[in-house]
Amino acid sequence: MSEAFIVRGLIIMNRKIKSILFTIISSLLIVIFELIDAKVSIDEVKKLGKEDTLLTPLGAERSGNDNKTIPEWTGGVTSYPSDYKPGEFYILPFPQDKIQFTITSNNYTKYKDKLTNGMIAMFESYPDSFKMNIYKSHRTASYPEYVYDALLENAKNAELVKGGNGILKAKITSPFPIPNSGLEAVWNHVLHYRGQTFVRDYAQASPTLTGDYTLIKIIEKSYVPYAKNNVSLDEIKNNNIFAYFIQVIKSPPRLSGTALLIHESIDQVKKPRSSWRYNPGLRRVRRSPNVAYDYPGTASDGLRTTDDWNIFNGSPDRYIWELFDKQEKYIPYNCYKLGSNKVRYKDIIKPGHINQKFVRYELHRVWVIKATLKKGYRHIYKKRILYLDEDSWFCVSSDMYDTRNTLWRVTISHPINYYELPTVWSVLDVYHDLFARRYLASNLNNESRVIDFSKKFTKKDFTTSALRRIGLR
């Protein structure tokens, strides 16, 4: 064996050792950053409040922007419109608003800095039909007093668990109103307040290229012990449950009775998500541990993943999360018209994308988070960019990239303030596949009934026996 051959071997080995050490050091740095104490200083906490503070209780900038296109937050929606009755479909609190201008494929480059990458891709993919009607911005986000109280306590006490795959010492809503990292920010979205219970009777559709579709009708029920107004930190720690969730397909007949049960944990290191499925053909409940990450979403025709529900949900452990400065973006907001019972499904569902004349866009500040897949982990999305509304921590849009770093999918949510609670949440989620040129529209309830936040549930309503009984009906 020649000396040159030995030297070359040593050089190659040295390079490999350096590469391995670099990977180990990088991984350790990621863990160290994720384990930084999430608590903020007392001076920082004092910036949070309902009145006369720099930040709102959720950590948003109270003031508007310099050119007054984003207004000051003054408490959001605090009363019903005069012609609204509780239990009815929600109506726009400011019907007098007119379209200020419209962004189309002909002028979108003028507004590029105010558009997400996904929105730009929609203009380029559907230049003849996609548009954005821009309205006056209204900062309508508001929450119950006990949620505001919890936010202040969370800011003082909340912590990430080891590795960041869960949280401690938080309750009711977003743990980190003043986030120090992308991981804290994404937990703010995942745990943001959506009431203590809900029943949602809705339809979803995945139209073909020509616009033909079959409605999938679904009932979802949820009980969120984490959000109870009298919950204690000890109770949350001992139970380790964020939410119980049941989803049942009502139609079409070939899917009717198929049901899913989920027990979503808070500290997912201590105990990961538990899930079960009921198969009406077999009349059996089976454990379903794969209902997570990039497992296909229920009856989604392969157009969304399980962790796409609610834009992002579940464990964040497969990604490195980076938090960027807030940006001003035109996003769907106050989309009451899109959730009206005066609009029919056929009016909304169109080829390529939903009918944009029903979508209201406003200029708002958003937190921008980038999620990059960790080495050694697998997911069909190599990268995700999430845009979180600063006033609610609700994720209004996300861009998903494939293994080639090519923008593949775009998810757009359409929020309103459900002013009976109140809370900010979606009336329609749309999952676009730019390669297939198809989309999934989910949470359509225009022809059914409005979401019900008043039902009373206990954990007994979310057992495997309850799942079997529901599936048999």
N, C-alpha and C positions, 0 to 999 in steps of 0.2 A: 504494500500500500504506500503510495507516494506521499511526501510531506505536503504537497499542494492539495491532494485530496483530503488529507486530515485537516488542513487549515480551512478549506472550504466547508467541511463538515462542522468545524467549531464555529465558523461565522454564522452558518445557518442555524445551529443550535442556539447561539447567542441571541440571534434575532427572534427565535421562537420564545426564548425565556423572557426577553424584553416585552414581547407582545402579550405573553401570559401575565406578566407583572403589571403591565399597563391596564389590562382588562380587570385584574383584581383590584388595583388601586382605584380605578374609575368606579367599580361597583361599590367599594367601601365608601368613597366620597358621596355617592348617591344615597347610601344608607345613612351616613352621617347627617347629610342635609335633611333627609326625611325625618330624622330623629331630633332635630333642633326643637327645643321647647316651643310649643305653639302659643304659649301665653304671651300677651302683650303687656306693656307697662301700664301703670295706672294712669299716667298722663295721656297715653294713647286711648285708653278706654273712655276717658273723660271727653273725648271728641265725639263719642256716640250719643245720640239722644233724639227725642221727638222735636225739640224746639231749641233755638239759640245755640246750636252746636255746629261744628264744622262738618260733621258727618251725620247721616241719618242712622237710625238704630241698626240698619243692615250694613252700614259701612259705606254707603254711597255718598258722593259729594252732594251736599245739600244745595249748593249754588248751581246756577245754570252755567252755560258757556258764555264766552265773551261777546259773541255776536247775537246772543239771545235766541238762537234757534233751538236750544235746549233750555227749558225753564227751570226755575228753582223748585225743589221738592217742598211742598207745603202740607204734607200729610196724606196725599193721595186721595182716593175715593173714600169718603167717610160717611156718606148717606146714599140711599137709593134715589134714582131718578123719580120724579113725582108720579109718573105714569107706570111705574113698575110695581108688581105685586110678588112677594116671595113665593117661590115655587114655579113661577113662569120662566120662559126663556129670557135670558139677559138682553137688555137693550143698551144701545150706545148712550152714554151720559152726555154727549155733546153732539146732537144730531145736526146742529147748524154748521159744522165744519165742512169746508169744500176742499177739493183737490187743489193743492198749491202748484204742483207740476208733475209731469210724468216722465220717468226714465225709460227709455227704449233702447233697442240695439243701435239706433242711429246716434244717440247722445250719451251712452253709458260711460264712455271713456272720460267724459267731463267730470263724472262723479266717482271715478275709480277708487279714490282714497277713502270714500265713504261706503264702499261695497265690500262684502266678504268675497273670498275667492270663489265660493260656491255660487253666489249671485252672479258674478262675472261669467262663470261657466254656463249658467242658465241663459244669459243673453246670447252667448256664443253658440249654444246648442239649439236654441229656439228663437232665432232672430226675428221671425215673422209674427210671433205671438206673445212671447214673454215680455212683460212690462211691470213697472212698479209705480203705483200711484202714491205720491208723497203728500201726507197731511201734516197739519200742525201737531207738534209733539205735546203730549200730555203725560205727566209723570203720575199715573193713577195708582201705583203700587201702594197697598196698605195692608195692615195685619192687625189682629186683636192685641189688646194691651198685654195680655200674658205672654204673647210671642215676643213683643218688644222687651219685656222684662227678662225673658229667657236669653235673648241675644246679648244683653249686657253681662249676664252671669257667664254665658258661654265664652265671651271675649276674655274674661278674667281667668277662666278655669280650664277650658277645653284643651285636650292634648291628642296627638296622634298616637296610636299604639305602635309597638315596635315594627318597623318596616312600613308603617303608614297604611296598613290594610285594615283600618278600623279607627274608631275614635273613643275617647274616654272623657268623663266629666262634662258632658254636654247633654242637653235635652231639648225637646220640642221642635227645634228648627236648626238652621245652619250653625255649625259650631264655631266658625272663625270669621266674624264680620270684618275683622281687619286681618286678612290672610298674609302669611309670610312665604307661601310657596304655592305652586300649581296644585299640589296634592291637597292642601287645605282648601283651595278654591273649588276643586271638583267635589270634595265632600260637602261643601256648602250647597252645591246644586243637588247632589244625591239626597241629602237630608232636609232640603228646604220644605217649609211648612205647606201642607196641602190639606189641612183639616185632620180630624181624628178618625173619621170614617167616610167612605163614599160608596155609592152604587152608580155604575155607569153603564147605560144601555145604548150601544152604538153599533155602527156598521163600518166595515172597511172594504176598500175596493182596490184592485190592481189592474187598471185598464190595459188593453192591448194597444198596439201602435195605432189602431184605428179608433180607439176610444171605447170599445166594447168591454163590459165588465160584469162580473157576478158579485153581488153583495154578500159579504160574510157578516152575519149578525152575531154579536158577542155581548155577554153581560160580565162585567167585572165588579167584584166587591173587595173592599179592603178595610182593615182595622189597623190603626197605627198607634200602638201603645206608647211609643217614643214621644208622640205629640200631645198626650193628655195634659190638660192644664194643671193637674195636681200631681203629676208624676214626680218621683224623687230620683236622685242620682243613684241611690242604692237599688231601687227597683229596676232601673234601666240596666245597671251593671249585673244584677243577679239574673234577670230574664234574658238579657242580651238579644232582644228582638226589636228591630226597627218597625217592621210591618208584617201583617198576615195578608195574603192576597189569593183570591180565587178568580179564575177566568173560565167561562163556559161558553162554548159555541152553540148558538141556537139554530142556525141555518147556514148553508144549504143542508138538505137531508143527509148527504154522504158524510158530513162532518158533525152533524147535530149530536150533542151529548158529550163530545170530547171536552175534557176539563183538565185544568192545571191548578195545582195548589203550591204556593211558595211561602216559606217562613224565612224572611229576610233578616239576617243578623246584623248587629252593629259592629262588634269586634269580630271580624271575619278570620282572624288568626285563632281566636278561641274556638269558634265554630263557624264554618262556612255556611252559605245558603243551603237550605234543605228544600227539595221539590219533589212532587209526586204528580203522576198523570193518571187520569181515568180514561180507559178505552171502552167505549160503549159496545163494541163488537165482542170483546172478551169479558165485559162486565167485571173488570178487575182494576184495582188501584195498584200502580207499581211505582217504586222509587225511581226518580229520574234525575240522577246527579249531573247529567250533561246540560241541563237547562241553565246555561250561563255563557258568558263570553260570546263567541261567534257562532253558537248553535242557532240554526234558523228560527226566526220569530214565528209565533203562532199564525198559521194560515196566511203567511206573508208572500207566498209564491217565490221565496228565496230573495226577496227584495230588502229585507232587514235582518239584522242579527238580534239575538236575545238582549245583548247589552245596548242595543239602539233604542229600546223602549224608553220613553221619557227622555229621548236624545242620548242620555247615558245613564246606566244604572249598574248596580252590582259592584264587584270587587275591582279596584283600580290597579291591582298588583302587577299586571303584565306590562304596564307602561311606565316610562319616566315622564313626569308631568312638569312642564315649565310654565311659569306665570309671566306674562308680559304686561306692559303698561296698558291702561285703559285706552280705548279708541272710540271715536264717534262713528257710528255705522247706521245706515238705514236698515231697519229691521221690522218684521211684522209686529204690530203692537195695537192693542185695543181693537182686536178683530171681531167685534160683536156682530157685524153683518154676516161674516162667514159662519157664525154659529146660530144664526136666526132660523126660527121655524117657518119663516116666510120664504126661505130659499130651499129648493129641492136638490136632491143628490145629483140629478141629471144636469142641473144648472152649474154645479161645481166641478164634476168630473168631466174633463175634456182630454183629448189626445195630447200627450207630452207633459202636461202639467195642469194643475187646477186652474179654474177660471180666475184670472187675476183681477177682474173688476170687483170681486168681493173681498179682496185683500187690502188692508190698510197698512201702509208703511210710515214709520216715523223715525226721526233722528234721535238716537239715544246713545249713551255711553255704555260700552260693554267691556267686561274683562275678557281677555283673550288668553286661552290656554292651549299649549301644544302638548300632545301626548305622543311619545315615540316608543315603539315596541322595544322592550328590553332584549338584549342578546340571550339566546337560549330559550326564549318564549315564542309561542306561535299564536297568531291571530290573522284573519284575512285582511285586517287593516294594519298596515305598517305604521301609519301616522294618522292622527286625528287633530283637527283644530276646532276648538269649542268656543262659542261666543255666549257669554253669560251676562244677562241684563243686570246692571249695577244696582238697580232698585229692588230686585227680588231674588237674585242669585239663580233665577231660572234660566236654563240654557235655551236660547231661542234658535240657534242654528249650529250645525257642525259640518265640517268638510272631512271626508275620509279618503285616504290615499292607499293604493295597492302596493304590492311589494316592489314595484318599479318606481315608486314615489310619484305616480300619476294620479291626479284627482279622479276618483272613481264614483263616489256617492256623495250626495248632498242632502242633508236632512234639514227641513225648515219647520219650525213650530210656530203656531199662531196663538199668542196668549191674550187673555182678557183678565180683568179683575172680577173674580166671582164675589161680588160685594155683599153677599149674605154672610160670608165667613168673617172677614174678607181674606182673599189670597189671590196671587197671580199664578195662573196655570193655563194650559193649552185648551183650545176648542177643536184643534185639528193639527195632526202631525203628518207631514208628507215626506216620504223617503224616495229620493230620486236616484236612479241608476243611470249614469251618463253614458255608459257603454251600451246597455240594453235599450236605452231611450224609453224606459218605462218608469213607473212610480207606484208606490203604495200610499193611499190616503187612509189614515186611521183616525178613529174617534169621531166619525161623522154621526151626529145625533139629531140633525135637523128634522127628520121624519119620525123620531121616536120620542124621547123625553129628555128633559134637562137633567144633568147630573144631580144626584141627591146626596147632600152632606149630612142629613139629619138622622139617618138610620143608626140604631144602636146595636153594636156587635160586641161579642166577647171572643176570647180565643177558642171557645168551644165551637164557634161557628166556622172554624178553620182547621178542623181535624181531618184525618183521612176518612173517617166515617161520614163526616159532613160532605166531603168531596164525592163519595160514592152515592150518597142520597141525592145530591144535586144532579149528578150525571144520569141517574135513573129517571128523572122527571121528564 
